[in-house]
Amino acid sequence: MRRVLMGDLVAAAQVLAAADMCQRAAVAQGLIAQADAAHRYMKRYGRAHPQWGIGTLEARARGQCPAPQIGFDLCDARILDALAVLAAALLSRSLAAHAPHVLRYGSSIGGKTMANSKTKLASIDPVWDRVRTEAADMVLSEPLLGGLVHSSLLHHANMERALAYRFSLKLASGEMSEQILREIADEAYDADTDLGAAARADLTAVFDRDPACLRFIQPMLFFKGYQAVQAYRVGHWLWRQGRRDMAYFVQMRVSEVFGVDIHPAARIGRGIMIDHAHSIVVGETAVVGDNVSMLHSVTLGGTGKEDGDRHPKIGNGVLIGAGAAILGNITIGHCSRIAAGSVVLADVPPCKTVAGVPARIVGEAGCDQPSVTMDQLVKGEI
């Protein structure tokens, strides 16, 4: 389909305003798809499509070559609703991501057309680009989720803004409004670029390791483990800024909403995948390395009432099975495996598998990256 001009918007909005309200989204999608098909037809055969015109949205809407633009009343609620439906349909096809200008607003002055055609160079962000593409596909396949997808993803200029919106939406309550939480999250992402980088690494980790995750969009919208970790990261940023009480508030809301209780002082690396993420507990002085995977009901806790450094230190690439408890100021070596249901009370060397209550070494880890392969089978006797 050719670039969308003001005349295209006017003509299409008039068609949509005359359609039944329940059918407007479908009509808009049909108009856009047919205009796109007509454009391809004209490029291939050098003539207008016999039914759908010359490849412009206006030609398709009027059923003929473009006619002079006709004004409309912006106070007309039907027109405004039609324009909103049309904009959503255009965004759902990801036109904005594939052309410098989806909409060009022209005005005739002295016989010349003045157009606003500023071009902005976008930074390369393959993770966010993939999320947007999948979001557009979701709107097409499940229109009832269109509002959720647009407000949570397509409406935002980058991944950080989308994450801040989700943070505020999920953690808001009668005690703290969405607006305040949104401002806090925006401030955090603007001040610390590592938050966005970690969020992308976490998203990729979930997609790579969770067989139930088929698209990048799923963790951002539906997986509470991913969302809880991103909320913790904002809380941890607040803690490092000395805003301890606000960080505790975030911890409380994350625990209430997601069932994940991570102290804001805990230090967690990138590429984290928490599958199912029910009843996760991570203590104040715990340290979790990069590329760690854990399942539900994992506890990284202390062993009593002692103060100071009292929680586990988890190395890079560790896999922690469901229901495992790792207690005390102990070290879990890089690329080790903790079997499901184990209670670990002593240091674990790198690249080993431990199991049992209390846990003991039962073999090698079995591979270089157990957190990536997610192989939880323990071979040999326990």
C-alpha positions in Angstrom: 0.0 0.0 0.0 1.2 3.5 -0.8 2.0 6.1 1.9 -1.1 7.2 3.8 -2.1 10.8 3.2 -4.7 12.9 4.9 -7.1 12.2 2.1 -6.7 8.5 2.8 -7.6 9.0 6.4 -10.6 11.1 5.6 -12.0 8.7 3.0 -11.4 5.6 5.1 -12.8 7.2 8.3 -16.0 8.1 6.4 -16.4 4.5 5.3 -15.7 3.2 8.9 -18.1 5.8 10.4 -20.9 4.4 8.3 -20.2 0.8 9.2 -21.6 -1.1 12.2 -19.5 -0.3 15.3 -18.8 -4.0 16.0 -17.5 -4.4 12.4 -15.3 -1.4 12.1 -12.1 -3.2 13.0 -12.7 -5.9 10.4 -13.7 -3.3 7.8 -10.5 -1.3 8.5 -8.3 -4.4 8.2 -10.1 -5.3 4.9 -9.6 -1.8 3.4 -5.9 -1.8 4.3 -5.3 -5.3 3.0 -7.1 -4.6 -0.3 -5.3 -1.3 -0.8 -2.0 -3.2 -0.3 -3.0 -5.9 -2.8 -4.0 -3.2 -5.3 -0.6 -1.5 -4.9 1.2 -4.7 -5.6 -1.1 -5.4 -8.6 -0.4 -1.9 -10.1 3.4 -2.3 -9.6 3.3 -5.7 -11.4 0.9 -4.9 -14.3 1.2 -1.2 -14.6 -2.5 -0.5 -14.3 -5.1 0.0 -11.6 -6.7 -3.0 -9.9 -10.2 -3.5 -11.5 -11.9 -3.4 -8.1 -9.6 -1.9 -5.5 -8.0 1.1 -7.4 -4.5 2.3 -7.7 -3.1 1.2 -4.4 -4.0 4.0 -2.1 -6.3 3.7 0.9 -8.5 6.6 -0.5 -9.0 4.8 -3.8 -10.0 1.6 -2.1 -12.3 3.5 0.3 -14.1 5.4 -2.5 -14.0 2.5 -5.0 -12.4 4.7 -7.6 -9.4 6.9 -8.2 -8.8 9.4 -5.5 -11.3 12.2 -5.3 -10.7 15.6 -3.8 -10.4 15.6 -0.1 -13.6 16.2 1.8 -13.6 17.8 5.2 -15.2 16.3 8.3 -16.3 17.4 11.6 -13.7 16.6 14.3 -16.5 16.9 16.9 -18.3 14.0 15.4 -17.8 11.1 17.8 -18.3 8.6 15.0 -15.5 10.1 13.0 -13.1 10.2 16.0 -13.9 6.6 16.8 -13.4 5.6 13.2 -10.0 7.4 13.1 -8.9 5.5 16.3 -9.9 2.2 14.8 -8.1 3.0 11.6 -4.9 4.0 13.4 -5.0 0.7 15.4 -5.4 -1.2 12.2 -2.4 0.6 10.5 -0.2 0.0 13.6 -1.2 -3.7 13.7 0.4 -4.1 10.3 3.6 -2.6 11.6 3.7 0.0 8.9 5.3 2.4 11.2 8.3 0.1 11.7 8.9 -0.3 7.9 8.7 3.2 6.5 10.0 6.6 7.7 6.5 8.1 7.5 3.3 6.1 7.8 1.3 9.4 7.8 2.2 12.5 5.8 0.2 15.6 6.4 0.2 17.9 3.4 -1.3 21.3 2.8 -1.6 23.2 -0.4 -0.1 26.7 -0.2 0.3 28.7 -3.3 0.0 25.7 -5.5 2.8 23.9 -3.7 2.5 21.0 -1.2 4.3 21.4 2.1 4.9 18.1 3.9 6.2 17.4 7.3 8.8 14.7 6.5 11.3 14.6 9.3 13.3 11.4 9.3 14.7 10.0 12.5 17.3 7.2 12.6 16.3 4.5 15.0 18.9 2.5 16.9 19.1 -1.2 16.1 17.2 -3.2 18.7 16.4 -6.7 17.4 14.7 -7.8 20.6 12.3 -4.9 20.7 11.7 -5.1 16.9 10.8 -8.7 17.3 8.4 -7.9 20.2 6.7 -5.3 18.1 6.4 -7.6 15.1 4.9 -10.4 17.3 2.6 -7.8 18.9 1.2 -6.8 15.5 0.6 -10.4 14.6 -1.2 -11.0 17.9 -3.6 -8.1 17.2 -4.4 -9.7 13.9 -4.9 -13.2 15.2 -6.7 -12.2 18.4 -8.4 -8.8 18.0 -9.9 -8.9 21.5 -6.4 -8.5 22.9 -5.8 -5.5 20.7 -6.3 -3.0 23.5 -3.9 -4.8 25.8 -1.2 -5.2 23.1 -1.4 -1.6 22.0 -1.4 -0.1 25.4 1.4 -2.4 26.7 3.6 -2.6 23.7 2.8 -0.9 20.4 2.1 2.4 22.0 5.6 2.8 23.3 8.7 4.0 21.6 11.1 1.5 23.1 11.3 -1.5 25.3 12.2 0.5 28.4 9.0 2.6 28.2 6.9 -0.6 27.7 8.5 -2.2 30.8 7.9 0.9 32.8 4.2 0.8 31.8 3.8 -2.8 32.7 5.6 -2.2 36.0 3.2 0.6 36.9 0.1 -1.3 35.7 0.8 -4.5 37.6 2.1 -3.0 40.9 -0.4 -0.1 41.2 -2.8 -0.2 44.2 -4.9 2.0 46.3 -1.7 2.9 48.2 0.3 3.9 45.1 -1.0 5.2 41.8 0.0 4.0 38.3 1.2 7.5 37.5 3.7 7.7 40.4 5.0 4.2 39.7 5.4 5.0 36.0 7.5 8.0 36.8 9.7 6.0 39.1 10.3 3.3 36.5 10.9 5.8 33.7 13.4 7.5 35.9 15.2 4.2 36.7 15.4 3.2 33.0 16.6 6.6 32.0 19.3 6.7 34.7 20.6 3.2 34.3 20.9 1.7 30.8 21.9 -1.7 32.4 18.3 -2.2 33.4 17.1 -2.3 29.8 20.1 -4.5 28.7 19.3 -6.9 31.5 15.7 -7.0 30.6 16.6 -8.0 27.0 19.0 -10.7 28.2 16.3 -12.1 30.6 13.8 -12.1 27.7 16.1 -14.0 25.5 16.9 -16.5 28.3 13.3 -17.3 28.8 12.7 -17.8 25.1 15.7 -20.0 24.8 15.2 -22.2 27.8 11.4 -22.5 28.4 9.8 -24.8 25.9 6.4 -23.2 26.7 7.7 -19.9 25.5 7.2 -19.7 21.7 7.4 -15.9 21.2 9.3 -13.0 22.8 6.0 -11.3 23.5 4.8 -14.0 26.0 7.1 -13.1 28.9 6.4 -9.4 28.6 2.6 -9.9 28.7 2.0 -13.2 30.5 4.9 -14.7 32.4 5.0 -13.5 36.0 8.6 -14.8 36.5 10.0 -12.4 33.9 7.8 -9.5 35.1 8.7 -10.1 38.7 12.5 -10.0 37.9 12.1 -6.7 36.0 10.2 -5.2 38.8 12.9 -6.4 41.3 15.5 -4.6 39.1 13.7 -1.3 39.5 13.4 -1.9 43.2 17.2 -2.7 43.4 17.9 0.5 41.5 15.9 2.4 44.2 17.9 0.6 46.9 21.2 1.7 45.4 19.9 5.3 45.2 19.3 5.2 48.9 15.5 5.2 48.5 15.1 2.2 50.8 11.5 2.7 51.8 10.3 2.9 48.2 12.4 -0.2 47.4 10.6 -2.1 50.2 7.3 -1.0 48.8 8.2 -2.4 45.4 9.3 -5.7 47.1 6.0 -5.9 48.9 3.9 -5.4 45.8 6.0 -7.8 43.8 5.4 -10.4 46.5 1.7 -9.7 46.7 1.1 -9.6 42.9 3.5 -12.3 41.6 4.3 -14.5 44.6 8.0 -13.7 44.2 9.8 -12.2 47.2 13.2 -10.8 46.3 14.9 -8.5 48.7 15.8 -5.3 46.9 19.4 -5.5 48.2 20.0 -8.9 46.6 22.3 -8.8 43.6 21.1 -10.7 40.5 22.9 -10.9 37.2 21.6 -11.0 33.6 20.0 -13.8 31.6 17.8 -15.0 34.5 15.0 -17.4 33.9 12.5 -18.2 36.7 10.1 -20.8 35.4 6.5 -20.6 36.8 7.9 -18.4 39.6 5.6 -19.3 42.4 6.9 -19.0 46.0 10.4 -17.7 45.1 12.4 -16.3 48.1 15.7 -14.5 47.7 17.3 -13.0 50.8 19.0 -9.7 51.4 22.6 -10.7 51.0 22.1 -13.3 48.3 24.1 -13.0 45.0 22.9 -14.7 41.8 25.3 -14.8 38.8 24.5 -14.5 35.1 22.6 -17.1 33.1 21.0 -18.8 36.1 17.8 -20.8 35.8 15.5 -21.7 38.6 12.1 -23.3 38.9 9.2 -22.6 41.3 9.4 -22.7 45.1 13.2 -22.0 45.3 14.5 -20.4 48.5 17.9 -18.6 48.8 17.7 -18.0 52.5 19.5 -17.8 55.8 19.7 -20.4 58.6 18.7 -18.4 61.6 18.6 -14.9 63.1 22.2 -13.9 62.5 22.9 -10.5 60.9 25.4 -9.7 58.2 26.3 -11.7 55.1 24.0 -14.7 55.6 22.6 -15.8 52.2 23.9 -18.0 49.3 26.2 -16.9 46.5 25.1 -18.6 43.2 27.6 -18.8 40.4 27.1 -18.3 36.7 25.1 -20.9 34.7 23.6 -22.7 37.7 20.4 -24.7 37.4 18.2 -24.8 40.6 15.4 -27.4 40.5 11.9 -26.9 41.9 11.5 -26.7 45.6 15.2 -26.5 46.3 16.4 -24.6 49.4 19.9 -23.2 49.5 20.5 -21.9 53.0 23.3 -19.9 54.6 26.3 -18.0 53.4 27.5 -20.7 51.1 28.8 -20.8 47.5 27.3 -22.7 44.6 30.0 -23.1 42.0 29.6 -22.1 38.4 27.5 -24.4 36.1 26.3 -26.7 38.9 23.0 -28.4 39.2 20.8 -28.4 42.3 18.2 -31.2 42.1 14.6 -30.6 42.8 13.6 -30.7 46.5 17.2 -30.6 47.7 18.3 -28.7 50.9 21.8 -27.4 50.4 23.7 -26.4 53.5 27.3 -26.5 52.3 29.4 -25.2 49.5 29.0 -26.9 46.1 32.1 -27.1 43.8 31.7 -26.0 40.1 30.2 -28.3 37.6 28.7 -30.7 40.1 25.2 -32.1 40.7 23.9 -32.2 44.2 20.7 -33.8 45.5 19.1 -34.9 48.7 18.3 -33.7 52.2 20.8 -32.6 53.2 22.3 -32.4 49.7 25.4 -34.2 48.7 27.4 -34.5 45.5 25.9 -37.3 43.3 27.9 -36.6 40.1 29.1 -34.2 37.5 26.8 -31.5 36.1 26.6 -33.5 32.9 27.1 -30.5 30.5 28.9 -27.2 30.2 25.7 -25.1 30.7 23.1 -26.9 32.8 21.0 -23.7 33.1 20.6 -23.5 29.4 19.9 -27.2 28.6 17.5 -27.4 31.6 18.3 -31.1 32.0 17.1 -32.0 35.6 17.5 -35.8 35.5 19.9 -37.0 38.1 21.8 -40.1 36.9 23.1 -42.5 39.5 22.1 -43.4 43.0 21.3 -40.7 45.6 
